[in-house]
């Protein structure tokens, strides 16, 4: 999705540039932001590099995973103000509906890995840095079971890995949002079987584009949208979000990880800080 430069004087519009994951949960919030503030927010870009859009002055607020390689440079070079955690999405252990390793509903993903290894159920590696890192942590926590011929790495990742896992009846680690988008299109024979382990959560942050570094951006509007995301009522809506056909929480409020109510201006009850 492309992004356009800000029209002169059009300070009521807040332009959001995001990685392609949070569109599902952010888009339903736009109307509430307008109702509460009188300002209008638009998603002008979703993709792998929202930071270039911000540097070019075509976005006012950037939302990405905290671990995205672009965050550090964007902030340290002065293009973005300090990042604030706003929510977390997550990956899941996906698997065939028959669940041969009997992992469905487990809250400990390492225990799920133990069962997959013990039953020699097929597991397909999602060959991306983030997924492999989590896999390695879980494997170590599971006692580093030996990987036999039931463990497969085709050196594919994302949608291609998901299609292969579906065809082969294999377990796979992958993000819930892209899986839920791809499943009906590709008719994937996979289900999110393990979702509740906190290690699966991936923190996402919002960064206001600095008007000092990028003249003409709507810094005040971006600040207002960031505060809107951090507000308790918005955080509650994020927690309540559900994908059709998946009655499990896979988006998590994360504002408290940062400055919490100190940032939003909401008072703290005595003795709670």
C-alpha positions as CSV (number, residue, x, y, z in Angstrom):
1,X,0.0,0.0,0.0
2,X,1.4,3.4,-1.0
3,X,1.5,6.6,1.1
4,X,1.0,10.2,0.1
5,X,2.7,13.3,1.4
6,X,0.7,15.3,4.0
7,X,-1.4,18.1,2.5
8,X,-0.5,21.5,3.9
9,X,-2.8,22.4,6.8
10,X,-4.4,19.0,6.9
11,X,-3.6,18.5,10.6
12,X,-6.9,16.7,11.4
13,X,-5.7,13.6,9.6
14,X,-3.2,11.2,11.3
15,X,-1.4,8.9,8.9
16,X,-0.5,5.4,10.2
17,X,2.2,3.3,8.6
18,X,2.4,-0.3,10.0
19,X,3.9,-3.6,9.4
20,X,1.3,-5.9,7.9
21,X,0.3,-7.7,11.1
22,X,-1.8,-5.2,13.2
23,X,-4.3,-4.1,10.5
24,X,-6.9,-6.5,11.8
25,X,-7.0,-5.0,15.3
26,X,-6.2,-1.3,14.5
27,X,-8.7,-0.7,11.7
28,X,-11.8,-1.3,13.8
29,X,-10.5,1.3,16.3
30,X,-10.3,4.2,13.8
31,X,-13.9,5.2,14.2
32,X,-13.6,5.4,18.0
33,X,-10.6,7.7,17.7
34,X,-12.5,10.1,15.5
35,X,-15.5,10.1,17.8
36,X,-13.3,10.8,20.8
37,X,-11.0,13.4,19.4
38,X,-12.5,14.8,16.2
39,X,-9.4,13.8,14.3
40,X,-9.4,11.3,11.5
41,X,-6.8,8.5,11.3
42,X,-5.9,6.6,8.1
43,X,-3.8,3.5,7.5
44,X,-1.7,4.7,4.6
45,X,0.8,1.9,4.5
46,X,1.0,-1.8,5.5
47,X,4.2,-3.7,4.7
48,X,7.6,-4.7,5.7
49,X,9.2,-1.2,5.8
50,X,7.0,1.4,7.4
51,X,10.1,3.3,8.5
52,X,10.9,4.5,5.0
53,X,7.4,5.9,4.8
54,X,8.0,7.8,8.0
55,X,11.4,9.2,7.0
56,X,9.9,10.4,3.7
57,X,7.2,12.4,5.7
58,X,4.4,10.3,4.4
59,X,3.3,9.0,7.8
60,X,2.9,10.5,11.3
61,X,2.9,7.3,13.4
62,X,4.7,4.1,12.9
63,X,3.6,0.7,14.4
64,X,5.9,-2.3,14.2
65,X,7.2,-5.2,16.2
66,X,9.6,-4.0,18.8
67,X,12.2,-6.5,17.4
68,X,12.0,-5.1,13.9
69,X,15.5,-4.2,12.7
70,X,14.2,-0.7,11.7
71,X,13.1,0.4,15.2
72,X,16.6,1.2,16.6
73,X,17.9,3.2,13.7
74,X,14.6,5.1,13.3
75,X,14.7,6.3,16.9
76,X,18.5,6.7,17.4
77,X,18.7,8.8,14.2
78,X,16.0,11.1,15.5
79,X,13.2,10.2,13.0
80,X,11.0,8.8,15.7
81,X,10.3,9.6,19.3
82,X,10.7,7.0,22.0
83,X,8.7,3.8,21.1
84,X,5.9,2.8,23.4
85,X,4.5,-0.7,23.7
86,X,0.9,-0.7,22.6
87,X,-0.1,-4.3,22.2
88,X,1.2,-7.8,21.4
89,X,0.2,-10.3,18.8
90,X,1.4,-13.8,18.8
91,X,2.5,-16.9,17.0
92,X,1.0,-20.3,17.7
93,X,1.8,-24.0,17.4
94,X,-0.3,-25.0,14.4
95,X,-1.1,-28.6,13.7
96,X,-3.4,-31.0,11.9
97,X,-7.0,-31.2,13.3
98,X,-6.3,-34.8,14.3
99,X,-3.5,-33.7,16.6
100,X,-1.5,-36.9,16.7
101,X,0.8,-35.6,19.5
102,X,-2.2,-34.6,21.7
103,X,-1.0,-31.1,22.3
104,X,-4.3,-29.2,21.9
105,X,-4.9,-26.7,24.7
106,X,-1.5,-27.0,26.4
107,X,-0.3,-23.9,28.1
108,X,3.4,-24.9,28.0
109,X,4.7,-25.0,24.4
110,X,7.8,-26.8,25.5
111,X,5.6,-29.7,26.8
112,X,4.0,-29.7,23.3
113,X,7.5,-30.1,21.8
114,X,8.2,-33.0,24.1
115,X,5.0,-34.7,23.0
116,X,5.7,-34.1,19.3
117,X,9.2,-35.6,19.7
118,X,8.0,-38.5,21.8
119,X,5.3,-39.5,19.3
120,X,7.5,-38.8,16.3
121,X,4.8,-36.6,14.9
122,X,5.9,-34.6,11.8
123,X,7.2,-31.1,12.6
124,X,8.1,-28.7,9.9
125,X,10.5,-25.9,10.7
126,X,9.4,-22.3,9.7
127,X,12.8,-21.1,8.5
128,X,12.6,-17.5,9.5
129,X,14.9,-16.0,12.2
130,X,12.1,-15.2,14.6
131,X,10.3,-18.5,14.4
132,X,13.5,-20.5,14.5
133,X,14.7,-18.6,17.6
134,X,11.5,-19.4,19.5
135,X,11.7,-23.0,18.3
136,X,15.3,-23.3,19.6
137,X,14.2,-21.9,23.0
138,X,11.3,-24.4,23.3
139,X,13.5,-27.3,22.1
140,X,16.1,-26.5,24.8
141,X,13.4,-26.2,27.5
142,X,12.0,-29.5,26.3
143,X,15.4,-31.2,27.0
144,X,16.8,-31.0,23.5
145,X,15.3,-34.2,22.2
146,X,17.0,-35.6,19.1
147,X,15.5,-34.6,15.8
148,X,14.7,-37.7,13.8
149,X,13.3,-38.1,10.3
150,X,10.0,-36.8,11.7
151,X,11.6,-33.3,11.9
152,X,11.7,-31.6,8.5
153,X,13.2,-28.4,7.3
154,X,12.4,-27.5,3.6
155,X,14.1,-24.1,4.2
156,X,10.8,-22.3,3.5
157,X,9.0,-19.9,5.7
158,X,5.7,-18.1,6.1
159,X,2.9,-18.9,3.7
160,X,4.9,-21.5,1.8
161,X,5.9,-23.3,5.0
162,X,2.2,-23.3,6.1
163,X,1.1,-24.8,2.8
164,X,3.7,-27.6,3.1
165,X,2.7,-28.3,6.7
166,X,-0.9,-28.6,5.7
167,X,-0.1,-31.0,2.9
168,X,2.2,-33.1,5.1
169,X,0.0,-33.1,8.2
170,X,2.8,-31.4,10.2
171,X,3.1,-29.1,13.2
172,X,4.4,-25.6,12.5
173,X,5.2,-22.4,14.4
174,X,3.7,-19.4,12.7
175,X,2.0,-16.1,13.4
176,X,-1.7,-16.2,14.1
177,X,-2.7,-13.1,12.0
178,X,-1.1,-14.2,8.7
179,X,-2.3,-17.8,9.3
180,X,-5.9,-16.6,9.8
181,X,-5.7,-14.6,6.6
182,X,-4.2,-17.4,4.5
183,X,-6.3,-20.3,5.9
184,X,-9.5,-19.7,3.9
185,X,-7.6,-18.7,0.8
186,X,-5.4,-21.8,0.7
187,X,-7.8,-24.1,2.5
188,X,-5.2,-25.0,5.0
189,X,-5.8,-28.2,7.0
190,X,-4.2,-26.7,10.1
191,X,-5.5,-25.3,13.4
192,X,-4.0,-23.2,16.2
193,X,-3.5,-25.9,18.8
194,X,-1.2,-24.2,21.4
195,X,-1.6,-20.4,21.9
196,X,-1.5,-19.7,25.6
197,X,2.2,-19.8,26.3
198,X,3.5,-16.2,26.9
199,X,6.6,-16.9,24.9
200,X,4.4,-16.7,21.8
201,X,3.6,-13.0,22.4
202,X,5.4,-10.5,20.2
203,X,5.4,-6.9,21.5
204,X,4.5,-4.1,19.1
205,X,5.4,-0.5,19.6
206,X,4.2,2.9,18.3
207,X,6.6,5.7,17.4
208,X,5.6,9.3,16.7
209,X,7.5,10.7,13.7
210,X,9.5,13.7,14.9
211,X,8.5,17.0,13.3
212,X,11.9,18.4,14.1
213,X,13.5,15.7,11.9
214,X,10.7,15.4,9.3
215,X,9.1,18.9,8.9
216,X,5.4,18.9,8.0
217,X,4.4,15.7,9.8
218,X,1.4,15.8,12.1
219,X,3.3,15.1,15.4
220,X,0.5,16.3,17.7
221,X,-2.1,14.1,15.9
222,X,0.2,11.1,16.1
223,X,0.7,11.7,19.8
224,X,-3.0,11.8,20.2
225,X,-3.5,8.5,18.4
226,X,-0.7,6.9,20.5
227,X,-2.3,8.1,23.7
228,X,-5.6,6.7,22.4
229,X,-4.0,3.3,21.9
230,X,-2.6,3.4,25.4
231,X,-5.9,4.4,27.0
232,X,-7.5,1.7,29.3
233,X,-10.7,1.5,27.2
234,X,-8.7,0.9,24.0
235,X,-6.5,-1.6,25.7
236,X,-9.6,-3.5,26.8
237,X,-10.9,-3.5,23.2
238,X,-7.7,-5.0,22.0
239,X,-7.9,-7.7,24.6
240,X,-11.5,-8.5,23.4
241,X,-10.6,-8.8,19.8
242,X,-11.4,-12.3,18.3
243,X,-10.9,-13.6,14.8
244,X,-14.0,-15.2,13.2
245,X,-13.9,-18.9,13.9
246,X,-11.2,-18.7,16.6
247,X,-12.6,-18.0,20.0
248,X,-9.2,-17.5,21.6
249,X,-7.4,-14.4,22.6
250,X,-4.4,-13.7,20.3
251,X,-4.0,-9.9,20.8
252,X,-2.9,-8.7,24.1
253,X,-2.8,-5.2,25.8
254,X,0.8,-4.2,26.4
255,X,0.7,-0.5,27.4
256,X,1.6,-1.3,31.0
257,X,5.0,-2.6,29.8
258,X,5.9,1.0,29.1
259,X,4.9,4.1,31.0
260,X,1.3,3.0,31.4
261,X,-1.1,5.5,33.0
262,X,1.7,8.0,33.6
263,X,1.8,8.4,29.8
264,X,-2.0,8.5,29.3
265,X,-2.5,10.9,32.2
266,X,-4.9,8.5,33.9
267,X,-4.6,8.7,37.7
268,X,-3.4,5.7,39.7
269,X,-5.4,4.5,42.7
270,X,-3.3,5.0,46.0
271,X,-0.8,2.2,46.5
272,X,-1.0,0.7,43.0
273,X,2.1,2.1,41.4
